Amino acid sequence: MDTTKLVVWFTGLPCSGKTTVADMVAKTLEESGLKAQRIDGDVVRETLCKDLGFSDKDRITNMERISFVARMLAKNGIITLCSFVSPTDECREVVKNEVEKDCTYMEVHVECPVGVCISRDVKGMYRKAMAGGIKGFTGVDTPYEKPQRSDIIIHTDIESKTESAEKVVSGIMKALGL
């Protein structure tokens, strides 16, 4: 497998720090002269997957679409950094199977207690979900299945953003043989 064709998949609870860390990683990679592209769950839900809800079936369809796009970017030498809750082993397996058709898949579990995620929630999503305004919200009325096999685990509640990003960049560089 050609490790220069790399998809890095950030998974974790909403507001755990996936996007923040992935943005920092993308910036570091680009400053190192590597091509990197970020794909963010919120942006995708507003565009490519705006027709989908949060049922189990729709979550899988979301993962199928995104993993296909990520694989296409990675096949063209762009390190693709994806930030998605991807709350179940099944969702993550869909992604892994698609990506590994001809690229390398690296999973980053962004570990953070739900209480910390709630305190970081500037959009008020957890509050709305706890009040019944959002059904199927991961971490409130839909569980998040902790990954069984992540390549990298970052703890955004105890590591600084910089420490977490450096851990991921180090893993990427190692995978690339740099």
C-alpha positions in Angstrom: 0.0 0.0 0.0 1.3 3.4 -0.9 1.4 5.4 2.3 1.6 8.7 0.5 -2.1 8.1 -0.3 -3.3 8.7 3.2 -6.7 9.4 4.8 -6.6 10.5 8.5 -10.0 10.0 10.1 -10.7 11.9 13.3 -13.5 10.4 15.3 -15.0 11.5 18.7 -17.9 13.0 20.4 -19.3 16.3 19.2 -17.2 19.2 20.5 -14.3 16.9 21.5 -11.8 18.9 19.5 -11.7 16.9 16.2 -11.9 20.0 13.9 -9.6 22.1 16.0 -6.9 19.5 16.0 -7.4 18.6 12.4 -7.1 22.2 11.4 -3.8 22.5 13.3 -2.5 19.3 11.7 -3.4 20.5 8.2 -1.6 23.8 8.8 1.5 22.0 10.0 1.5 19.6 7.0 1.1 22.5 4.5 3.9 24.4 6.2 6.1 21.3 5.7 5.4 21.4 2.0 2.8 18.5 2.0 -0.6 18.8 0.3 -3.4 18.4 2.8 -7.2 18.8 2.6 -9.7 19.0 5.4 -13.2 17.6 5.2 -15.4 18.6 8.1 -18.6 16.9 9.2 -20.5 20.2 9.7 -19.6 21.5 6.2 -20.5 18.1 4.6 -23.9 18.0 6.3 -24.6 21.5 4.9 -23.6 20.5 1.3 -22.9 17.0 0.0 -25.1 15.3 2.6 -27.8 17.9 3.3 -30.4 15.4 2.2 -29.5 13.0 5.1 -30.7 12.8 8.6 -29.2 11.0 11.6 -30.8 7.6 11.4 -28.5 4.6 11.3 -29.1 4.2 7.6 -28.4 7.9 6.9 -25.2 7.9 9.0 -23.9 4.9 6.9 -24.8 6.7 3.7 -23.0 9.8 5.0 -19.9 7.7 5.7 -20.0 6.0 2.3 -20.1 9.4 0.5 -17.4 11.0 2.5 -15.0 8.0 2.5 -15.3 7.9 -1.3 -14.5 11.6 -1.6 -11.6 11.2 0.9 -10.2 8.3 -1.1 -10.3 10.2 -4.4 -8.4 13.1 -2.8 -5.8 10.7 -1.2 -5.4 8.8 -4.5 -4.1 12.1 -5.9 -1.5 12.6 -3.3 -3.5 14.9 -1.0 -3.3 13.9 2.7 -7.0 14.0 3.6 -8.0 14.9 7.1 -11.6 14.0 8.0 -13.4 15.2 11.1 -16.6 13.2 11.7 -18.3 11.9 14.8 -18.7 8.5 13.1 -20.2 7.1 16.3 -20.2 3.4 15.7 -17.8 0.7 14.8 -20.0 0.0 11.7 -19.6 3.6 10.5 -15.8 3.5 10.9 -15.6 0.1 9.2 -17.5 1.4 6.2 -14.9 4.2 5.9 -11.9 1.9 6.5 -13.1 -0.6 3.9 -13.6 2.2 1.2 -10.3 3.9 1.9 -8.2 0.8 2.0 -9.2 -0.2 -1.5 -6.1 1.7 -2.6 -5.1 4.1 0.2 -3.9 4.0 3.8 -6.4 4.6 6.5 -5.3 6.1 9.8 -7.8 6.5 12.6 -7.4 9.1 15.3 -9.7 8.8 18.3 -10.3 12.1 19.9 -11.0 11.1 23.5 -12.8 13.6 25.7 -15.4 13.2 28.4 -19.0 14.3 27.5 -19.0 16.8 30.3 -16.0 18.6 28.8 -17.6 18.5 25.3 -20.8 20.1 26.8 -18.7 22.9 28.3 -17.1 23.5 24.9 -20.4 23.6 23.0 -20.7 27.2 21.7 -23.5 26.2 19.3 -25.7 24.9 22.2 -26.3 21.6 20.5 -26.0 19.5 23.7 -28.4 21.8 25.5 -30.9 21.5 22.6 -30.5 17.7 22.5 -30.9 17.4 26.3 -34.1 19.5 26.0 -35.4 17.1 23.3 -34.9 19.6 20.5 -32.4 17.4 18.6 -33.2 13.7 18.3 -30.4 11.1 17.8 -27.7 13.4 19.1 -24.5 11.4 19.8 -23.5 11.7 23.5 -27.1 12.5 24.6 -29.7 10.0 23.3 -27.5 8.1 20.9 -24.3 6.4 22.2 -20.8 6.8 20.9 -19.0 3.5 20.6 -15.4 4.0 21.6 -13.2 2.7 18.8 -11.7 -0.7 19.3 -8.7 -0.1 17.1 -7.4 3.5 16.7 -3.9 4.2 15.3 -3.6 7.3 17.5 -5.5 8.4 20.6 -5.5 12.0 21.7 -6.9 13.2 25.0 -8.1 16.7 24.4 -9.3 17.2 27.9 -5.7 16.8 29.3 -3.4 17.5 26.4 -3.1 21.0 24.9 -4.3 21.5 21.3 -0.7 21.8 20.3 0.3 18.5 22.0 -2.6 16.7 20.4 -1.8 18.1 17.0 1.9 17.2 17.4 1.0 13.6 18.3 -1.0 13.3 15.1 1.6 15.0 12.9 4.2 12.7 14.3 2.1 9.6 13.4 1.5 10.9 9.9 5.2 11.6 9.3 6.0 8.1 10.6 3.4 6.6 8.2 4.9 8.6 5.3 8.4 7.5 6.3 9.5 11.1 6.9 
